[in-house]
Amino acid sequence: MIRRLLAIWHARNLEFLRDRGALVFSLLLPLALVVGMSFVFGGPERAIFKVAVLTDDLASVRHPFMTERFVDFVPVDDLAAASRKVARHQFDLLIDFAPRATRYWVNEDSPKGYVAERLLLQSEPAAQRQPVSGQAIRYVDWLFPGILGMNMMFNCLFGVGYVVLRYRKNGFLKRLNATPVSAFEFLAAQVLSRLALILAVTTILYVGVGLAIGFHSAGNPGLLLAIAVLGALSLIALGLTIAARFSSDELVGGILNTLTWPMMLLSGVWFSLEGSPDWIRYVAQVFPLTHILDAARAVMIDGAGAAAIAPHLAYLAVTTLAFLAFGAWSFKWRSD
């Protein structure tokens, strides 16, 4: 028995080592995650307060308050949008260091806003107070769209990628290739099938969580449906593009993990990237999940309309078509 076990163990090891793509991904993925996490969570101690400063260039602002420790200063250029975030406790303060007089906006019901205001007044007692009021957005209200988006991402990428891979390995695609079905028709059918399932699951979660614990949703449900449809289509098409050609379980799994982990960390599932380095936010804009979550939160939290989220919807539509076209072009029916 031991000899048979060792023979199978040795054969499996050789099979894995000969799959160069899977071997490379198994080595590079953990390294990439460690490096990525060090950029996102590394550096000095985490800030306690988040303060928005009305400016185009944060480095050019010279004020004693800017030297306070444990304060995350975020440059903003939209006064109305930033004041709404103060009202909803997403910013502790909003400051305009104008030449004539410093103005600041604070929510009188925010505990952290109260402390941040005391710190500001110590450095400039004459600063002009602009009180705002509004309902606080709970973390669960902000997090819920991220959880739905993350669930959608995993179901779309892994649910589609491994299905197509299994079809190729068991010879189903080889037999299907003898029929008049084209690669685009096959991929489109897979997209529509997975889309129906994802929308059903997401709707059940949306309604179920709303009934169980409740959450803040100020926007049009029709817009949320449009975001879910286009977002799911983009992610499904991405998963099909990866599985369109490869035949190795380990390689496809490595590629999918390489995509899902950066999206989960940089697309804003668990935390906001406001105040992060510019290059991190630029990289995050490449991922479809970032646009899904930004659009969903704009509708649910801010009550945004179609015009406000149109750029996100356009990006998702373009990526869907691009992924489907590339997947159909590179599709491989056989595993050899």
VOPAKOL-680088 format. One record per atom (N, C-alpha, C, O): y, x, z. Coordinates in pm, whole numbers, padded with zeros to 5 digits, always signed. Each point is the difference from the previous one (the first is absolute). Example, Ala and Ser with C-alpha at 12.3 -4.5 7.8 and 13.67 -1.06 7.14 Angstrom:
<nodes>
-00569+01319+00780+00119-00089+00000+00120+00090+00000-00002+00104+00066+00107-00139-00138+00119+00082+00006+00109-00077+00073+00111+00051+00017
</nodes>
This chain:
<nodes>
-00121+00083+00000+00121-00083+00000+00126+00086+00000+00096-00028-00071-00098+00135+00153+00117+00088+00007+00029+00063-00136+00116+00012-00039-00222+00030-00032+00020+00062-00132+00062-00099-00097+00089+00036-00077-00137-00160+00080+00057-00101-00091+00147-00026+00035+00085-00011-00088-00058+00001+00217+00138-00023+00044+00091+00113-00045+00110-00024-00051-00156+00149+00071+00082+00115-00038+00018+00008-00151+00106+00042-00047-00207-00082-00029+00012+00002-00146+00106-00099-00046+00082+00031-00087-00084-00150+00145+00103-00100-00036+00137+00046+00045+00098-00016-00072-00091+00074+00193+00128+00050+00052+00056+00108-00092+00120+00000-00031-00206+00092-00013+00044+00107-00090+00045-00054-00135+00098+00048-00056-00169-00148+00003+00037-00058-00129+00134-00070+00008+00082+00009-00091-00060-00081+00202+00128-00070+00015+00116+00097+00013+00107-00024-00054-00129+00134+00125+00105+00101+00014+00036+00060-00136+00117+00019-00031-00219+00011-00050+00026+00056-00133+00073-00102-00087+00089+00037-00077-00126-00163+00089+00067-00104-00080+00148-00007+00035+00084-00011-00089-00053+00018+00217+00140-00007+00041+00077+00124-00043+00112-00010-00049-00172+00128+00067+00069+00124-00034+00023+00012-00150+00096+00064-00043-00184-00123-00038+00018+00006-00144+00108-00097-00048+00051+00014-00111-00017-00111+00194+00108-00092-00034+00131+00065+00042+00050-00024+00110+00005+00107-00199+00116+00082+00036+00121-00085+00041+00073+00035+00093-00053-00147-00162+00115-00084+00033-00008-00053+00141+00099+00004+00073-00216-00054-00032-00016-00051+00136+00017+00111+00102+00059-00022+00106-00110+00140-00136+00012+00113+00091+00145+00039+00021+00043+00027+00113+00033-00023-00222+00142+00036+00011+00076-00104+00082+00081+00036+00086-00107-00165-00112+00070-00103+00074-00036+00002+00148+00087-00024+00084-00213+00054-00050-00040+00003+00140+00069+00114+00074+00016-00007+00122+00025+00111-00193+00071+00111+00062+00150-00021+00001+00067+00032+00098-00014-00087-00207+00145-00012-00012+00057-00120+00072+00113+00007+00050-00188-00119-00041+00055-00120+00062+00037+00022+00146+00113-00033+00038-00203+00089+00048+00043+00022+00139+00120+00093+00011+00089-00022+00083-00085+00127-00169+00113+00092+00003+00129-00073-00037+00103+00018+00065-00110-00102-00168+00118-00074-00043+00047-00096+00109+00120-00017+00020-00214-00046+00052+00037-00092+00107+00068+00074+00115+00099-00048+00054-00153+00164-00018+00061+00077+00109+00142+00043-00037+00092-00013+00080-00075+00064-00202+00132+00043-00045+00096-00119-00006+00115+00009+00044-00164-00121-00099+00084-00119-00009+00042-00053+00136+00117-00035+00021-00211+00028+00073+00033-00048+00134+00097+00094+00070+00085-00045+00077-00097+00174-00103+00092+00095+00064+00142-00020-00050+00095+00017+00076-00080-00053-00204+00134-00026-00053+00056-00129+00057+00118-00007+00035-00202-00097-00026+00048-00131+00044+00028-00002+00150+00103-00051+00043-00195+00106+00037+00011-00010+00145+00038+00130+00067+00017+00004+00122-00003+00103-00198+00034+00128+00061+00148+00012+00029+00075-00097-00007-00034+00219+00038+00140+00025+00026+00035-00016+00147-00088+00007+00085+00217-00030-00054+00044-00012+00139-00048-00130+00064-00068-00081-00063+00107+00062+00189-00038-00122+00073+00051-00124-00073+00107+00001-00062-00186-00108+00071+00036-00123-00069+00126-00060+00062+00019+00006+00121+00065-00065-00206+00126-00060+00046-00028-00128+00078-00097-00071-00026+00185+00043+00122-00010-00124+00079+00083-00111-00063-00040-00116+00001+00156+00153-00057+00091-00098-00058+00011+00022-00151-00009+00113-00048+00029-00221-00023+00023+00007-00143+00139-00056-00027+00026-00118+00023+00062+00204-00072+00140-00034-00021+00033+00016-00147-00023+00106-00058+00077-00210-00002+00043+00004-00140+00144+00046-00008+00085-00044+00078-00057+00133-00173+00136+00051-00020+00043-00035-00141-00069+00031-00097+00184-00096+00085+00051-00043-00130+00059+00121-00072+00117+00034+00020-00197+00029-00104+00044+00120-00072-00096+00029-00114-00115-00043+00001+00165+00117-00100-00085+00046-00109-00061+00136+00029-00103+00036-00058+00166+00039+00147-00045+00136+00031+00003+00018+00150+00106+00022+00059-00221-00031+00004-00006+00009+00146+00043+00137+00050+00057+00012+00108-00085+00092-00187+00033+00136+00044+00151+00022+00009+00046+00090+00071+00032-00170-00144+00145+00018+00000+00069-00067+00119+00119+00021+00022-00191-00101+00054+00061-00071+00113+00013+00095+00117-00099+00057+00045+00220-00041+00005+00028+00087+00114+00051-00087+00115+00113-00048-00003-00198+00029+00103+00038-00082+00115-00086+00043+00118-00117+00033-00018+00172-00032+00140-00079+00043+00116-00128-00081+00021-00100+00053+00046+00104-00180-00080-00118-00084+00020-00117+00045-00086-00116-00023+00034+00146+00088-00147-00105+00043-00091-00084+00114+00058-00103+00036-00057+00147+00021+00169-00076+00108+00063-00096-00051+00108-00072+00078+00062+00072-00208-00039-00088-00056+00103-00146+00025-00036-00039-00013-00116-00040+00047+00215-00144+00022-00021-00074-00134+00003+00045-00099+00057-00162+00102-00120-00091-00115-00001+00062-00123-00066-00036-00114+00032+00129+00138-00123+00058-00108-00079-00029+00028-00146+00032+00107-00051-00092-00203-00016-00031+00013-00143+00114-00064-00078+00015-00122+00000+00066+00205-00067+00114-00049-00077-00046-00025-00144-00055+00088-00066+00080-00210+00019-00043-00041-00133+00122-00034-00084+00076-00090+00038-00053+00158-00152+00114-00035-00085-00025-00132-00073-00109-00023-00050+00210-00062+00046-00009-00127-00072+00128-00019-00080+00106+00052+00036-00118-00126-00146+00119-00027-00082+00026-00148-00019+00095-00038-00068-00180-00047+00126+00016-00145-00012+00028-00056+00138-00091-00011+00083+00219-00025-00057+00040-00046+00132-00070-00131+00037-00046-00016+00113+00038-00077-00207-00060-00130+00030-00148+00013+00035-00047-00060+00096-00026+00139-00176-00144+00017+00026-00024+00072+00131-00090-00036+00075+00172+00138-00045-00018+00075+00124+00034-00084+00122-00068+00010+00102+00172-00093-00111+00036-00086+00114-00107-00104+00026-00021-00040+00115-00048-00006-00221-00111-00093+00021-00112+00068+00078-00064-00063+00084+00040+00191-00113-00104+00073+00074+00039+00021+00145-00086+00003+00088+00217+00014-00062+00046+00008+00139-00024-00134+00070-00045-00002+00115+00075-00108-00183-00020-00131+00058-00146-00026+00034-00031-00073+00094-00059+00134-00171-00143-00022+00021-00067+00115+00075-00122+00012+00000+00204+00072+00063-00049+00107+00088-00075+00108-00077-00076+00077+00060+00096-00069-00191-00065+00106-00076+00083+00128+00004-00056+00109-00011+00188-00121+00026+00090+00111+00033+00058-00029+00138+00032-00114+00032-00017+00219+00048+00061-00019+00132+00151-00006-00010+00065-00072+00076-00008+00148-00167+00145-00001-00025+00026+00020-00148-00082+00058-00071+00197-00107+00026+00054+00033-00132+00141+00051+00022+00083-00069+00060-00055+00189-00109+00130+00062+00026+00069+00033-00131-00062+00046-00095+00192-00073+00093+00086+00040-00112+00106+00095+00057+00096-00044+00063-00115+00175-00087+00096+00100+00047+00118+00006-00096+00019+00098-00071+00061-00204+00070+00116-00007-00089+00110+00093+00050+00006+00029+00119+00081+00020-00211+00105+00093+00043+00095-00059+00103+00043+00069+00093-00009-00199-00109+00096-00059+00092-00062-00034+00136+00056+00033+00104-00171-00099-00108-00064-00040+00125-00150-00019-00024-00042-00054-00102-00034+00098+00198-00145-00017-00009-00037-00143+00036+00044-00053+00102-00125-00009-00186-00052-00134+00028-00151+00009+00017-00066+00085-00061+00013-00171+00144-00145-00003+00015-00047-00145+00022+00072-00083+00055-00193+00058-00102-00062-00131+00011-00120+00012+00093-00079+00093-00013+00066-00187+00107-00109+00003+00096-00043-00142+00030+00081-00092+00005-00210+00075+00015-00054-00129+00042+00006-00006+00152-00060+00084+00068+00131-00182-00014+00020-00007+00144-00129-00028+00077-00006+00021+00121-00097-00069-00193-00126-00031+00067-00103+00113-00011-00113-00015+00045+00153+00127-00103-00093+00111-00021+00011+00100+00115+00107+00058+00019-00215-00036+00057+00007+00100+00109+00029+00141-00050+00082+00071+00058-00147-00031-00167+00024+00134-00053+00140+00009-00060+00063+00105+00007-00014-00215-00065+00136-00001-00051+00102+00019+00111+00102+00066-00020-00130-00124+00137+00091+00015+00114+00011+00147+00041+00110+00050+00022-00224+00018-00012+00002+00141+00042+00065+00087-00106+00079+00089+00032-00111-00115-00160+00062+00079-00108+00150-00021-00002+00075+00093-00028-00030-00214+00057+00145-00027+00005+00066+00080+00111+00109+00053-00020-00173-00042+00139+00055+00079+00109+00017+00147-00041+00099+00064+00033-00198-00014-00105+00008+00139-00045+00116+00020-00097+00072+00099+00008-00053-00194-00099+00110+00011-00096+00135-00005+00071+00089+00079-00032-00073-00169+00127+00129-00016+00067+00034+00119+00088+00117+00023+00030-00217+00053+00011+00030+00122+00075+00071+00103-00087+00085+00074+00048-00120-00070-00175+00065+00096-00090+00125-00057-00064+00089+00076-00039-00080-00208+00027+00122-00061-00058+00022-00137+00065-00046-00102-00051+00119+00100+00164+00021-00126+00072+00078-00104-00079-00011-00119+00028+00090+00162-00127+00085-00093-00074-00070-00062-00121+00063-00073-00076-00189+00100+00058-00071-00057-00115+00002-00153+00006-00014-00060+00107+00033+00000-00224+00015-00146-00008-00136-00067-00010-00080+00031-00088+00056-00125+00178-00130-00067+00011-00005-00122-00092+00092-00082-00001-00199+00071-00076-00023-00115-00088-00135-00062+00039-00104+00040-00053+00104-00135+00144-00129-00056+00044-00065-00087-00107+00068-00071-00074-00197+00079+00066-00078-00085-00091-00112-00063+00082-00036+00049+00107-00017-00156-00158-00109-00068+00070-00105-00041-00101+00029-00018-00118-00149+00005+00166-00109-00041-00088-00132+00010+00072-00012+00067+00103-00086-00134-00156-00133+00001+00059-00067+00135-00024+00001+00053-00111-00059+00000+00216-00071+00126-00012-00126-00018-00084-00073-00098+00016+00049+00194-00104-00123+00001-00079-00106+00077+00079+00013+00120+00022-00117-00192+00019-00107+00066+00075-00073+00100-00090+00003-00008-00123-00070+00102+00189-00076+00097-00078-00111-00069-00079-00030+00040-00112-00030-00145+00170-00105-00071-00072+00054-00067-00125-00071-00011-00100+00197-00036+00103+00062-00061-00118+00016+00104-00111-00020-00030-00118+00056+00152+00157+00017+00107-00097-00135+00053-00045-00017+00037-00117-00080-00032+00209-00130+00059-00030-00087-00089-00086-00078+00049-00082+00088-00182+00099-00092-00092-00065-00006+00018-00152-00111+00004-00054+00224+00006-00017-00011+00027-00145-00073+00130-00030-00070+00009-00100+00087+00093+00186-00069+00126-00022-00151-00014+00013-00075+00060-00077+00030-00139+00175-00144-00021+00018-00057-00075-00120-00107+00036-00051+00176-00139+00005-00047-00073-00118-00005+00091-00122-00096-00004-00077+00200+00086+00060+00002+00092-00114-00109+00105+00008-00061+00034-00102+00034+00017+00221-00106+00099+00016-00137-00061-00031-00083+00061-00067+00060-00183+00116-00126-00068-00029-00015-00024-00150-00109+00016-00056+00218-00053-00008-00002-00020-00145-00032+00131-00073-00077+00001-00096+00137+00109+00143-00023+00129-00064-00147+00040+00005-00057+00039-00102-00005-00047+00220-00139+00040+00014-00092-00090-00082-00093+00049-00065+00117-00180+00068-00084-00092-00076+00013+00022-00150-00099-00009-00073+00220+00037+00028+00021+00018-00144-00059+00132-00049-00071+00002-00101+00100+00106+00170-00043+00131-00048-00150+00021+00017-00070+00034-00096+00020-00053+00217-00142+00025+00024-00087-00113-00053-00109+00026-00051+00156-00151+00062-00081-00112-00048-00023+00003-00149-00107-00038-00047+00207+00083-00029-00014+00006-00145-00062+00132-00044-00089+00002-00085+00136+00108+00142-00048+00131-00044-00149+00017+00014-00066+00047-00093+00011-00083+00207-00143+00020+00022-00085-00099-00078-00114+00031-00036+00167-00151+00010-00076-00098-00080-00020+00053-00142-00111-00004-00052+00219+00052-00009-00011+00053-00136-00088+00123-00002-00077+00020-00094+00087+00064+00196-00085+00118+00008-00148-00039+00009-00086+00063-00063+00056-00165+00142-00138-00045+00011-00051-00056-00132-00115+00024-00039+00200-00100-00031-00037-00052-00131-00037+00113-00097-00094-00012-00078+00170+00120+00085-00025+00110-00092-00129+00074+00037-00077+00038-00087+00055-00019+00215-00117+00077+00042-00131-00076-00020-00102+00062-00030+00103-00195+00045-00126-00074-00017-00024-00045-00144-00098-00070-00028+00187+00111-00064-00023-00028-00141+00054-00133-00048-00018-00034-00117+00084-00044+00204+00053-00130-00042+00107+00017-00108+00004-00076-00097+00083+00176+00114+00105+00021-00100-00059+00046-00133+00051-00036-00106-00158+00113+00112-00064+00045-00123-00053-00120-00079+00013-00004-00122-00072-00094+00191-00049-00120-00068+00116-00087-00047-00006-00061-00107+00113+00057+00187+00116-00080-00039+00070+00058-00121+00063-00072-00076-00075+00201+00058+00062+00066-00114-00061-00046-00132+00064+00013-00105-00187-00065+00109-00065-00050-00122+00051-00137-00042-00035-00048-00107+00117-00014+00190+00056-00132-00031+00139+00018-00061+00052+00112-00002+00009-00220-00048+00135+00012-00058+00111+00021+00102+00117+00010-00037-00150-00004+00165+00103+00013+00104+00067+00137-00010-00067+00103-00007+00200-00104+00006+00076+00126-00005+00028+00050+00141-00018-00073+00098+00061+00198-00087+00032+00058+00130+00113-00076+00068-00004-00024+00120+00105-00014-00198+00113-00072+00059-00044-00136+00052+00045-00042+00107-00130-00028-00179-00049-00131+00044-00080+00013+00129+00014-00082+00091-00098+00184-00083-00080+00020+00121+00090+00030+00119-00018-00058+00108+00115+00149-00127+00090+00035+00110+00087-00117+00041+00023-00022+00118+00024-00055-00217+00083-00116+00032-00078-00103+00082+00054-00059+00093-00180+00038-00128-00084-00093+00076-00019+00047+00144+00003-00081+00093-00022+00212-00074-00014+00054+00134+00130-00019+00080-00004-00031+00119+00117+00050-00186+00129-00017+00066+00018-00143+00047+00036-00023+00116-00061-00074-00204+00020-00140+00036-00096-00046+00110+00038-00078+00087-00162+00127-00092-00096-00037+00103+00045+00052+00137+00000-00075+00097+00036+00202-00090+00043+00057+00128+00131-00062+00045+00021-00018+00120+00069-00015-00214+00128-00062+00035-00022-00132+00072+00065-00025+00102-00153-00058-00152-00026-00130+00064-00050+00020+00142+00041-00072+00092-00131+00169-00073-00054+00025+00133+00108+00052+00095+00009-00046+00114+00072+00140-00160+00103+00059+00084+00103-00105+00042+00041-00005+00116+00001-00079-00210+00098-00104+00033-00056-00099+00101+00072-00045+00089-00200+00011-00103-00061-00092+00096-00004+00062+00140+00036-00065+00097-00079+00190-00088-00009+00067+00130+00139+00016+00062+00017-00026+00119+00082+00067-00199+00135+00020+00051+00061-00131+00047+00069-00004+00103-00093-00105-00176+00053-00131+00040-00062-00045+00131+00071-00052+00087-00201+00070-00071-00067-00037+00124+00058+00078+00118+00025-00057+00106-00005+00188-00124+00057+00082+00106+00143-00042+00032+00038-00008+00117+00041-00019-00219+00140-00039+00018+00010-00128+00081+00076-00009+00097-00154-00091-00137+00004-00129+00070-00063+00013+00139+00053-00055+00097-00166+00126-00087-00069+00011+00128+00083+00072+00105+00007-00046+00114+00056+00159-00151+00083+00072+00096+00123-00082+00037+00043+00002+00115+00013-00074-00213+00114-00086+00030-00032-00106+00102+00082-00030+00088-00201-00029-00098-00040-00102+00096-00039+00060+00134+00023-00061+00105-00081+00180-00106-00051+00060+00124+00111+00059+00086+00010-00033+00118+00074+00119-00175+00103+00068+00081+00141-00022-00053+00097+00024+00071-00085-00071-00195+00132-00020-00058+00065+00130-00042-00027+00105+00059+00113-00111-00159+00075+00116-00044+00125-00047-00072+00009-00115-00043+00087+00205+00031+00128-00032-00062-00014+00004-00152-00043+00100-00057+00080-00210-00008-00001-00005-00146+00116-00086-00046-00006-00123+00007+00112+00189-00054+00122-00072-00034+00013-00029-00148+00091-00074-00039-00178+00128-00045+00016-00010-00144-00084-00109-00064-00064-00080+00067+00067+00081-00200-00070-00100-00081-00148+00039-00011-00031+00111-00044-00062-00200+00083-00143+00032-00016-00041+00025-00146-00093+00076-00026+00164-00140-00068-00030+00024-00141+00024+00144-00040-00075+00055-00081+00180+00007+00136+00026+00141-00028-00107+00089+00061-00041+00100-00059-00005-00137+00178-00108+00077+00061-00127-00007-00085-00073+00098-00012+00048-00215-00047-00117-00013-00087+00015+00088-00124-00096+00064-00043+00218-00059-00014+00023+00084-00117-00021+00147+00035-00057+00076-00079+00104-00034+00197-00020+00138+00044-00148+00030+00016-00047+00106-00041-00027-00200+00101-00143+00020+00021-00075+00011-00132-00089+00083-00014+00126-00167-00082-00069+00002-00129+00025+00131-00073-00094+00067-00043+00221-00029+00029+00032+00122-00073-00048+00124+00075-00046+00097-00062+00056-00098+00195-00047+00114+00077-00151+00018-00010-00048+00112-00018-00025-00223+00028-00146+00009-00013-00039+00046-00140-00092+00080-00015+00160-00131-00087-00031+00041-00137+00020+00150-00019-00081+00067-00063+00190-00015+00118+00028+00143-00015-00106+00084+00070-00047+00098-00057+00009-00135+00179-00100+00077+00074-00139-00012-00062-00074+00098-00005+00039-00219-00043-00130-00017-00066-00006+00084-00127-00099+00068-00025+00206-00072-00053+00003+00078-00124-00010+00150+00030-00062+00074-00075+00124-00030+00186-00010+00140+00039-00145+00035+00036-00049+00105-00040-00017-00192+00114-00139+00025+00035-00091+00005-00122-00091+00083-00006+00116-00170-00090-00079+00000-00123+00025+00125-00082-00092+00053-00063+00214-00005+00064+00032+00122-00074-00080+00119+00054-00048+00083-00077+00033-00076+00210-00076+00109+00061-00147-00011-00035-00066+00100-00029+00013-00224+00033-00144-00020-00024-00034-00012-00147-00117-00015-00035+00217+00022-00053-00025-00025-00142-00087+00107-00063-00066-00026-00101+00064+00146+00158-00068+00110-00068-00102+00074+00085-00100+00050-00052+00126-00041+00183-00084+00085+00085-00131-00069+00037-00007-00123+00003-00097+00204+00024-00131-00053+00035-00049+00049+00136-00109-00038+00042+00185+00119+00026-00041+00056+00128+00057-00083+00115+00120-00024+00006-00210-00019+00085+00046-00075+00118+00097+00083+00083+00105-00049+00042-00141+00175-00019+00083+00084+00085+00136+00027-00063+00102+00001+00070-00100+00021-00203+00126+00029-00066+00092-00121+00002+00119+00012+00031-00173-00130-00064+00082-00121+00002+00049-00028+00142+00116-00036+00021-00207+00052+00078+00042-00019+00138+00108+00097+00042+00092-00038+00073-00101+00163-00118+00101+00099+00033+00135-00034-00060+00103+00013+00066-00103-00056-00192+00126-00036-00066+00064-00121+00068+00121-00002+00023-00204-00098+00009+00054-00120+00064+00056+00032+00138+00105-00053+00038-00173+00138+00037+00053+00040+00131+00129+00080-00014+00091-00013+00082-00085+00097-00186+00121+00078-00025+00118-00091-00029+00114+00037+00030-00138-00154-00087+00107-00095-00027+00033-00087+00121+00117-00023+00030-00221-00025+00038+00024-00099+00106+00067+00061+00123+00087-00063+00060-00125+00185-00022+00059+00059+00120+00150+00028-00016+00076-00037+00089-00031+00100-00196+00146+00016-00016+00073-00134-00007+00110-00014+00054-00170-00085-00120+00065-00131-00005+00011-00061+00139+00102-00058+00035-00208+00071+00044+00002-00058+00133+00102+00069+00090+00060-00063+00088-00039+00194-00109+00093+00075+00084+00145-00009-00049+00092-00004+00082-00072+00000-00213+00135+00012-00055+00057-00129-00055+00119-00005-00033-00199-00100+00022+00051-00125-00057+00059-00093+00105+00047-00109-00034-00048+00149+00160+00062-00082+00103-00090-00105+00059+00047-00106+00040-00177+00133-00033-00092-00096+00062+00026-00008+00150+00013-00110+00054-00004+00225+00013+00008+00003+00146+00141+00028+00052+00035-00043+00110+00046+00115-00187+00132+00039+00047+00095+00012-00117-00042+00020-00115+00171-00033+00145+00101+00010-00104+00030+00147-00030-00006+00085+00088+00037-00058-00215+00034+00136-00041+00150+00025+00002+00046+00105-00045+00032-00199+00098+00144+00021+00009+00028+00119+00090-00053+00010+00111+00134+00079-00159+00030+00122+00073-00092+00116-00034+00024+00112+00045-00130-00137-00124-00089+00107-00042+00068+00085-00107+00099-00043-00059-00150+00163+00032+00058+00082-00108-00002-00074-00133-00089-00081-00027+00189+00110-00055+00015-00071-00127-00124+00014-00088-00040-00096-00065-00021+00214+00063-00112+00022-00092-00120-00086+00039-00077-00041-00086+00060+00013+00217-00110-00087+00042+00023-00142-00051-00093-00065-00046+00217+00018+00054+00029-00136-00047-00011-00010-00151-00038-00104-00053+00072+00213-00018-00016-00001-00146-00148-00006-00038-00038-00073-00091-00045+00150+00160-00143-00003-00027-00057-00139+00029-00084-00050-00075+00129-00012+00183-00050-00132+00037+00027-00104-00106-00076-00096-00015+00186+00112-00060+00035-00098-00102-00096+00002-00119+00002-00092-00082-00086+00194+00071-00098+00006-00109-00113-00100+00024-00059-00052-00096+00027+00024+00221-00116-00081+00034+00030-00149-00017+00105-00048+00043-00197-00027-00106+00020-00145-00010+00010-00069+00135+00074-00097+00015-00147+00147+00085+00003-00064+00132+00139+00003+00061+00038-00094+00071+00039+00199-00096+00137+00008+00051+00083-00116-00051+00073-00063+00076-00083+00034-00204+00078-00109-00060-00050-00137+00048+00079-00093+00016-00210+00081+00007-00053-00125+00054+00059-00027+00138+00048-00110+00027-00051+00210+00060+00046-00020+00137+00151-00014+00008+00050-00083+00076+00024+00161-00154+00146-00013+00001+00043-00140-00046+00089-00061+00059-00153+00011-00164+00034-00133-00050-00041-00107+00099+00077-00093+00025-00197+00103+00031-00049-00102+00094+00087-00004+00126+00032-00109+00049+00006+00225+00003+00084+00001+00120+00141-00050-00029+00061-00066+00084-00011+00095-00203+00132-00051-00036+00000-00153-00002+00096-00063+00044-00204+00004-00094-00009-00146-00006-00026-00058+00138+00068-00094+00042-00165+00148+00030-00040-00058+00128+00103+00024+00110+00026-00090+00080+00033+00209-00074+00090+00033+00110+00144-00035-00034+00071-00056+00083-00026+00090-00205+00140-00021-00037+00024-00126-00081+00115-00036-00025-00222-00033-00018+00019-00119-00082+00053+00032-00138+00074-00080-00058-00110+00197+00003+00052+00043-00130-00047-00093-00111-00107-00062+00008+00189+00054-00113-00033-00082-00116-00064+00081-00111-00029+00119+00016+00007-00187-00127-00069+00064-00113+00077+00119-00055-00059+00101-00037+00193-00111+00032+00079+00109-00056-00012+00127+00083-00001+00111-00055-00009-00126+00186-00006+00118+00088-00131+00077-00015-00002+00122+00013-00106-00193-00041-00131+00067-00009-00043+00021-00145-00111+00047-00025+00196-00081-00070-00035+00013-00142-00041+00143-00038-00097+00017-00074+00167+00089+00122-00045+00136-00035-00142+00030+00048-00076+00067-00070+00040-00116+00188-00136+00023+00050-00103-00073-00088-00104+00057-00033+00134-00181-00002-00093-00076-00084-00014+00065-00137-00110+00005-00056+00221+00044+00002-00005+00065-00132-00087+00126+00006-00077+00025-00092+00091+00053+00199-00082+00122+00013-00148-00035+00008-00082+00066-00063+00047-00169+00139-00140-00040+00012-00055-00049-00133-00115+00027-00034+00196-00101-00040-00046-00050-00131-00021+00115-00098-00100+00002-00073+00191+00094+00071-00011+00114-00092-00122+00085+00035-00075+00041-00089+00054-00016+00218-00116+00082+00039-00131-00071-00031-00099+00064-00035+00097-00197+00048-00122-00076-00034-00036+00021-00146-00115+00030-00032+00213-00047-00056-00026+00016-00143-00038+00144-00034-00089+00024-00082+00156+00071+00146-00029+00141-00029-00141+00038+00046-00074+00066-00073+00037-00109+00193-00135+00032+00050-00108-00066-00084-00102+00062-00031+00123-00189-00007-00099-00069-00082-00015+00066-00136-00112+00017-00050+00224+00021-00011-00004+00063-00132-00072+00134+00007-00084+00031-00084+00117+00049+00186-00066+00130+00013-00148-00017+00033-00084+00074-00052+00052-00171+00138-00139-00024+00033-00083-00044-00119-00113+00045-00017+00171-00134-00066-00072-00045-00120-00018+00115-00099-00102+00009-00068+00204+00079+00060-00008+00112-00094-00103+00103+00045-00070+00057-00084+00060-00033+00214-00089+00105+00050-00134-00054+00048-00080+00075+00056+00054-00203-00077-00120-00062+00055-00126+00061-00060-00008+00027-00120-00090-00005+00205-00126+00060-00039-00114-00095+00035-00020-00033+00117-00055-00012-00218-00107-00096+00021-00122+00064+00065-00065-00062+00084+00035+00185-00121-00123+00066+00045+00029+00100+00111+00113+00047+00014-00214-00014+00062+00016+00095+00110-00024+00144-00045+00029+00093+00075-00081-00074-00199-00027+00135-00046+00113+00049-00089-00005+00113-00049
</nodes>
